[in-house]
Amino acid sequence: MSFFYRVLTNQTFNIDQYSLVPIREEDKYAIMKWRNEQIYHLRQNRLLTEADQDAYFENVIAKLFDQERPNQILFSYLEGEKCIGYGGLVHINWIDKNAEISFIMDTALEKDFFSFHWQTYLTLIEKVAFEELQLHKIFTYAFDLRPRLYVVLEKSGYEREARLKEHCFFEGNYIDVILHSKTTSRFYLRNAALEDLEITYTWTNHPQTRRYAFKKGFIPLEEHSEWFAEKIKDQNCIFKLLISEGEPVGSIRYDVKGEEGLISYLVAPNQTGKGLGTKLLELSVLGLQKERKDIKSIKGLVKKENIASIKIFEKLGFDKIELEKDVLEFRMKINHAGRK
């Protein structure tokens, strides 16, 4: 049986062969098994039975999908089509825009792949929390029994926010709870969508944008609309908007051919001079490093008169090649060294 969350526009979130999908009923007994094996670090006071799990899916899980603002959103964590973990956002506070992160993986993976799967999962759940739901803060609540987890969290940008002394009773003793949290960056990238047609059209036809464009002249709305609709559907196009304080302030596009992506970006004309071009390229490159190991290199073409763009590419370490009298090419190899 497939479930769909009403609260989510996108139902699936991917990085390479790993994905989050709405929790699947077919995974419920595997999840029960992992929870029973890892009961030591969970807020669970007894071993679950199949009857318990059936009742939970019927009486709790099934109801989440019909709610406009459920108190939890749970996913199966897949490698290909195989479930290797589960988790989500729980204790969601829709008023204050925060939620607790929950995740466990197949117990057999913990010894050798604990850090890798936690890092992958965090990247995916941040897409759900910050890009899809636009939450402000997400956090973990962990018994002080898992030092490996704290290392992963802190490497992933989570701050150790608090230690709750002797907060939980565990095996005859009171133990501490450690809280780690991350708040949404002032800046983040999200996928371009049809509702961005109007603002991108305005940016595209601004005299400042046309000045440095390779294609001169005013672009009719009909032409832009057709082009825009094709681009956001194109599997070989990565099209993102830069968001600051909840508002779009620029866009970047990678047209992918083989293992290479051709860059096209612009900053909203009323936002120039604030370093947003650098932020736009920097965030997009980081995203490619994490999510698109099929892309090995990227390049951008810049007119020599576009001094601001030249400085941005140089600042971020792109290699410069002179193509023609008035055009420069900037290239960068994408480093996927941190990926397994």
N, C-alpha and C positions, 0 to 999 in steps of 0.2 A: 504494500500500500504506500502511495506517495503522498506526502503532506506538503502544504504550502502555507507560509506565514503571510497573513494579510498585511502585517506591519512592514514587510520587506518588499521592495521593488525587485531587487535581484534575489534569487533563491540559492544560487550557487556561487562560491568564491574559490578561485583557483590560484595555485602557484605550481607551475610545471604539472607533475602528475598527482599532486596533492590538492584536496579540495574539502570544503565544508558544504554539506547539503542538509536540508531539514532532516532532523533525526528520523531514521528509518525503522519501521517496526521489525524488519528482518534482522536488525542488529541488537535487539533488546536482550537476548540471552547472553551474547558475547559481552555486552556492557555489564550485565549482572555479574558475570564471572569475574571481570576485571575489578569491579567494585568490591566484591567479596575478597579477592586476593589482596587488595590495597586498602582494606578497611582501616588500617592503622593511621592513615593520614586524612580520612574522610569524616565528615560529620554524619556518621552512620553507626548506630549502636548495636547492630546485630547482623548476621548473615542474611542476605535476601534469598527468597525462594522464587521459583518460577511463577507461583501464584501471586506473590508480591509484585513481581515485575509486570505480569499481565494486568493486574489491577491498577498499577501506576500508569501504564500506557493508556488504559481505557479511561481512567477517572481524572488524570492530571494532564498527560501529554496531549491527548486528542483535543482537549478544550483550548489549548494554547493557540491553535491555528485559526480559530474563529474570533480571537480577541484583537481589538484595535491596538491595545497597549498591554500585552501580556507581561507578567512579572518575571518571566524567563523565556529565553529563546535558545533552544538546544539543537545541536547539529551532530551528525555522524561525520567523523574525520576519516577521509578515504585516501588510500593510495590506489590510483586507478579506480576500480569499482569495489575494492576490498576495504571493509571498515577496519581501521587499526587504532581507533580511539573515539572518544566523544567528549563534548563539552559545549560551552556556550556562554551566554551572559545571563546571570541570575541576580535575584534581588534588584531588579531594574527600578530605578527611581526616575520616572519620566518628568517629574517637576524639576529636580535638581540636575537631571541629565547625567546620572552616573550608574554604574553597574559593576558587579563582581564578576571576575573571570573564573570559569570552571573548566577543568580539563584533566582527563586521564587517558593514557594510551594503553595499548595492549601490554600487559605486564612483561611479556617476553622481549619487548623492545627496550625496556628501561635500562638494562645494563649497558648496552653499546650505543643506543641511539636516543637517549634521553634528551640531550641538549639539542640535537638536530630537530627532533619533532616538536619540542617546546618552542624553539625559535620559529619554525615554520607555522605552527599553530598561532603564535602571537601575531605574526604578520597578517594571517588570515582574519583573526578575530578583530584586529584593529580596523580592517577594512569594513567589517560589519558595524563596529561601534562608532568609528569616527566618520567614515565616508557615507555609509548607508543610513545609520540612525542619527548621526550628528550629535552623539553624546559628548559631554565635556570631559568626563573622567572615567577611567576603568581601573580596577584594583584587584589584587589577590589577597586572600585571607588564608594563611598557611600555618599549621602547627609547626613549632620549631623543631622539626624532625627531618627536614629536607634541605640540607645545605647546598646540594647541587642545583636546586631550583632557584635559590637566591642569586647564584652566579649568573644563570641564564637571564633572569629578569633584569638584573642590573646591566648586563651587556646589551640588553635590548632597550635600554633607555628608561627603565622603571626605577623610581626612587624608593628607597627604604623609608617609608613614611612614619612608621610607628612600631614599637614593640609593646604588646599588651602583656604585662607581667602576670604569670600564673593565672592565665585567663581560662584554661580548659583543664578538666580532670581527665587524665589518661593513665591507665594501668596503675592506679593507686597513687599517682602524683599529679600535682598541678604543673602544667607546662605553659610556656609563653606562646603567643601568637604573633606572627610578623606580617605586617601589611606593606605591600609594595603598590605603587600607583603610577599611572601615566595620564597626563592631561593632553587634550588635543593641541597640536602645535598651532601657533598663530597662522601658519601656512600649511596647506596640504593640497594634494592633487586628487581630482575625481574624474571619472569618465565623462566625456562630453555627452549630452543628451539632447533630444529634440527641442526641449524648452530653452536651450542655449542658442537657438537659431538667431533670434533677434539681436542679442547682444554681440554675437560674433560677427553678424552682418554690419552692425554699427562700427565695430573696431576695424573690420576689413576695409571699409570705405573711408575711413578717416584720412585726411591729407597726409598726416605723419606716417601712417602705415603704407600708403600708396607710394610715398616718396622713395622708400627703400625696397619696394616689391619688385620682383623680376617681371611681373606682368603689370603693365601700366593701365591707367584708365579706371573709370567708375565701373563697378560690377553690379549689374541689375539684380534685384531681389530674387527673381525667378531662377536665375543662373546660380546664385549662391545657395538657394534652398535645395535645388537638385543636387549640387555638389556636396553640401553638408549632409544631407540624408544618406548619400552613398558612402561618405567617409565614416560615419558613425556605425555603419553596418559592415564595413569592409574588415574582414579578418586579418588583412595585412596592413591595417592602419591602427596605430595606437594614438588616440586623440584624448587629451586631458585638458582640464581647466585648473588654473591655480586659484585657490580660495583663500582669502584673508578676511578674518573677522566675519565669516559667513557669506562674503560677497565675492563673485568672480572678478579677478584682476588681471588675467592673462590666459593664454592658451599655448599648448605645445602639441605638435603632431610628429609622429614618426611613421613615414611610409616605408614599410619593410619589404625588402626584396632579397630573398635568400637569407644570408646571415647578417645583412647590413640594414640599418635604418637611416633614412634621410630626414633630417630635422627641419621643421618649420615652426617658428614660434613668434609670438608677439605679446607685448605688454599693453594693457588697456591705455589708450592715449592720455587719459587723465591721471594715470598712475606712474608715468615715467619719471626717471631721476631718483627712484627710491630703492634701487638695487633689486627690483623684482625679476629682471631678466636673469640675473645670476641665480636667484632662488629657484626660478622656474626650471632652468637647465639642471641645476644641482639636484633638486628633488627628483626630476625625471630620470637622471642617470642612476641615482640610488635605487629607484624603482626597477629599472632594467636589470641592475645587478642582482636584485633579490628575486625577481619574478620571471625574467625572460632569458634563460640561459641559452636559448636558440639564437639570440642576437649577439654576434661577436664584435661588431664595430658599428659606430655611428659617424655621420658626417653632416656638415652644414655648409651651405654656400652663402657667401656674404659679399655685398658690394663694398669696394674699398672706401667709399664715402660714408659707409655706416660704421663710424668709429666706435659707437657705443657697443654694438654687437661684437666687433673685433676684440675689444677689451674684455668682454665677458668670456668669449671662447679662450682667449689667452690666459685669463685668470684661472680658468678651470682646467688648464693643462692640455688643451687640444693641440695637436700638431698642425702647423699652418703650411699650406701648399698654394703657390700662386698659379692659377689656372689660365687666366687671361689678363689683359691689361687692367681691367677694372673689377675682376672677381677673384676672391680668395676662397679656398676650400679648407675647412677645419675638420680634422679626423681624430677619433679616439677609439681605442680598443676597450671593450667592456670587460672588467675584471670580475670573474665569477669564482675567484679562488676560495671564497668562504663557503661555497655551496658544495654539497655532497651529491 
